[in-house]
Every structure is written in structure tokens, then in C-alpha cells.
């Protein structure tokens, strides 16, 4: 968990055309060096990054005696800059999102710093620096590994349903709930990342619940079609355990989610997605050989 005290102690430093907001025990020069090392990794492309896509990239670099993950949120055009000026840069929103999570049971990597570059008051790029968790892996990398391990797979389905249910039960909506925004710790616990989607604060209305559950199911259908129905049932059971008031509407919610998924899959089928984040361990449409399935 992230303590709210982390955020009260952040200090501001202006360095190399960047506005840095960082923990007092983290030197601004060290943050700047970490950002530059990530830029080098980004220039090398997907092979040098944990995630690499058109909107952002993430890689592991050193920050003194610790390893950190640096996320570079790129220029998103005039419309994105206007949105960022109103609601804050993506890095600033991620920091605010971590503060929101501090009052829930949902874990996230500890933030050390953010940095912003502005032009005429508009954010043109931003960086988020968090603790790198060497004992945690992105969900897209973990799922294929545990495809033939039903005990771990079922525990993961329970944990995921509990996490989404906890968010919605505490009035928190994540507007971009997808598999790549979840890390799986070696012990099986889950951590949520990409927290800029928690700002501005949104109440989990019916429509937003459908979208959140639908996004996860759409990626499951697209990337992991071999996942058994029983795992999906475990996920929903854990979700409703956190939101028992929805049990009477379970059938309607599941039906609306299914319709949402069908629309999303149809949209994806018409697009070239080669420029999106690539997960070598989870190719689209991939499935373990029939002999390995449960």
C-alpha cells in the first residue's frame, strides 16, 4: 500500500527545462539521469523496454541504489495537451490516482517522482518514476505461463475479481481497465498501474462497471480464448462478493458486458493494431496446445 504521507512530502525542483516533483530523499539530478537513461532505452525500441507503444513507454533503470520504472508519456497532440492542462499531465494524474488508492486495499508501486515539460503552459510530455518491482510481472506475461496450472490460475481469477470489486465498492472507477495495467507479484497478489485513468474522479455507474468488466473480458477473449468459463465465473463471484447489492442484477450486468465486448471486438477487427503494445508471450489468438489444456 502507498501511504498518503508520501505525497505530502514531495518537493518541487526546476531542472533542465523540467518541473520535477520528487520525494525529499531522492535527488533531482538522479531523477533526471534516470529519465535520460529511459530515453535511451526508448530509442532502442521494444526490446529495451518493458512496455513500448505510441502513447507511452516504460523501462527499468537505476536510481542510485534502487531500481525504478520510468514511464514516458509522449506528446499526444493539441487535443491531449488541452486535456492535460485542465486535468493535469498523465504523470500528475497518476500521482493523484495513487493518492486515491491509498484509502483502498488496492496496491500500486510506490511513486518517487514525476516530471513535466510544458510549452506556453501546456504539458507536452511527462514522466512518472516508481519503484521497480522485480518480483512482479505484467499480467499478459503471467497468464500464458500459468495456462496449465489451474490452482494458480483460479487464485488469480479470484484476486482480479476482488481487486475490481474493491475499487467499485469504494467508489473508484478506472477508465482504462485492461490486462496490461495489472502486475502479478510472485506471491500471487495484484498491483494496479496506469493510475492517470483514476483522474478526474468518477463514480462507478452501471455504464462504467460494464465498461470496466467488458474491457477485461474483451482482452481475455482476444488474447486468451483458452481461459475456461469456470475462471470467468470465479472472477464474477469475487466481484459480487465486494458488491453484494448487485447480485439481484447479475444476469443483466453479464448480458450488458457481453454486448459491450462484442462491439469492442468488432471495432478491433477493423483496425491495424500492429503499432500497439506488443506482448511476445501473449500473441493475439494464441492458445496453448490442446494436450496442455485442462
N, C-alpha and C positions, 0 to 999 in steps of 0.2 A: 504494500500500500504506500501511497505518497502522502506525506504529511503536509498540511496546509502551511506549516512553518517554512517549508522550502520556498514558497512563493513570496512570503513577506520579506525574506532576506535578500532577494535578488537586487543587484545594483546595476546601474547603467554606466556604460563606458562608450565613448565615441572613438573609433579606431579604424583607420584605413577605409574611410567612406562608409563604415558600417555602424549602426547603432546596436550595441551589444547589451543584453540584459542577462546577467550571469550570477551564479552563486558566489558569495564573497570569498570562498576558499578556492575558487577557480580563476586563474589569471586570464585577463582579457587576451594577452598575447598567445597563450596556449590555445584558447578557443579559436583565434584567428588562424593559427598554424594548423589546427585540426580541419578547419574549413578548407584551407588551401590543399591539404592532402586529399580531402574528398573531391575537390575539383579535379585533381589529377586522376583519381580513380574514375570519375565520371567521364573524363576524356578518353579513357581506355575502354569504356563501354560496359556492356552487360557482364562480361567475365570478371571485371574488377569490383563489381557492386553486388550487394545483397539483393537490391531491387533496382531496376532501371526502366524508366518509362518516359513518355513525352512530357508529363507534368512534374515529375519528381524523380529523384534517385536517392539511394541510401547505401552507405558503405561503412565498414568498420575501420576506425583509425585510432591512434593512441592519443590520449590527453594526459601527458605526464605519466604517472604510474598506473593509470587505468585505461581501459579500452572503452570507447564510446561509439555510438552510432550517430552519424551526421546525415541529416536529411536535407537535401537542397530542393526547395520549392521554386521552380523556374517561373519566368515571366509568362503570364497567361493572357497577354493581350490587354487592350484598353478596358474591355468589359471586366476582366478579372481584377485589374488594378483598381477600378472604381469600387468593386465589391470589397476588395481588401482595405480600401481607405475607410469604408463605412464600418466594416465588421472587424478590421484588424487583419494583418498578414496571416498566412496559413500557420506560420510558426507561432505567432502570438496567440492565435485561436487554439492551437494545440496546447499551449501552456495553460490557457484559461480552461480548456477541456479537462486537463489533468487535475486542475483545482476542483472541478465539479465531481470528478471521480473520487476525490479524497473523502467524500461523505458516503460512499457506497462500499460494497465489498469487492468491487472490481479492481484488479491490479493493473498497473501500467509501468513501464520502465521509468526510472527516476530522471527527471529533466535537470540538466546542468546549465543550459544557456540557450538563448535564441539570438539571432542576429537578423537585421533588416537593412536593405539598401533601398533608399527612396529617391525619386526624382519629382521635383515640384510637389512634394507631399504625398505622392502616390507610391506605394510599395511596388518595386519591380522584381525583387527576389527576396527570399528569406531562408533562414537555416534554423534547424532545430537540432540541439545536441543533447542526447540522452545516454544513460548508462547502457553499454552493450552487454546483453545477457548471453554469455557463451553457453549457458545450459538451457537455452530456449531456441526453438526453430519455428519458422513460419508454418502455419497450418498446411499450405499447399505442399510443403516438403515432407510433412509428417504423415499425412493421410495415406499416400501410396506405400509408405514403409510399414504401416500397421494394417494394411488391407487384409492380411491373413492372420491377424492377431485379434480375434473377436473381443477378448477381455479388455484390451487397451482401447479398441475402437468404441466399445459400448461406454466405457468410462469417459471417453472424450465427448460422445454424444450427450451424456448426462451433464458434463461440465459446461458444454456450449449452451445447452438449453437453460441451465441455471444462470449463466452469465447474462444472456439476453433477457431472461425473465427478471433478474435483479435490476438491470438497467430500467426496464419498463416499469417495474414495481416502484422504483424510487423516482419516477417521473423524468427519466433521462432518455432522450432519443438520439441515436447515432444515425446520421443521414446517409452514411456510406458503409453500411454493414456488409462487408464481404470477407471472404476467407483470408485474403492477403492482409487484412487488418488485425489478424489474431496470431499470437505467438503461443506455442505449446512448450511448457517447461518440461525438463526431464522427469520431474515427479508427477507430471500429468496436469498441472494447473494451467490455466489460460491467462494471458495478458492481452489487453486491448491497446491498439496503437492507432495512428491516424486520427488523433483526437480533435483536429480542427473542425471535424464534422459535428462536434457537440456544440458549436457556437455558430449562430445565436441559439440560445436555449429553446428547445421545442418540447412541447408536451406530447407524449406518445399516444396520439389519437388512433382511432381504428385504422385509418388510412396509412398512418406511419408504421403501425405494427405490421400491417400487411406488407408494406414495402420492405421492412427490416427482415421479416421471415422469408419473404419472397426472394430477396437478394441472395440469402444463404442457400435457399433451395435451388435457385437458378444456377448458381455456380456448382452445386452438388450434381445437378442433372447434366450440366455441360462438361465438367471435368471428371466427375467421379460417378458415372452411371452405374457402377457395380455396387454402390452402397446399398445394403439391404433395407427394406421397408421397416424392419424392426429397429434399426438405428434411428430412423426418422421419428418413429413412434416414441423412442426413449427421449429424444430431444424435446418433442412436444410435451411429454409428461413432465419433464423438469421445468419447462417454461410455464406450464399451467400451475405447477406447484407454487411458483412465485407469484402467480396472478390468478388465484382461485376464482375471482369474480368473473373470469372469462369462460369458465368451464361450461356454463349453460349455452354459450355461443361458440363452442369449439367447432362444430360442423360448419357454421357459416364462415368462421375465420379460415379454416383449412380450405374451403372452397374458394374464397376470395384470393388466398395466397396462390392456389393452383392457377387461377385465371391470370393473376399478375405474372407468374412465371412463364406461362405460355406466350404472353405478349412480349416479355423481355427476350425469350429465346428466339422468337420470330424476328425481333429487331436485330439481335446479334447475327442472325443468319444472313442478313443483308449487308453487313459491314465487313471491311477489311480490318481485322484485329491484330495483324502481324506487328503493328507498332506498339501494342500494349505490353504491359509487363509479362515477361516470359518465365514460366516455371518449368525447367527441364525435367523435374521429377513428376510433373503432373501435366502431361500433354493433353490437349483437348481431345475428348473422345476416347482417351486411353482407358484400358481396363486390365486388371491382372489376368493371366491365363486362366481358363476355366478350371484347370486342375488345381489352382491355388485358391480358388474361392471357397467360401464357407459352404 
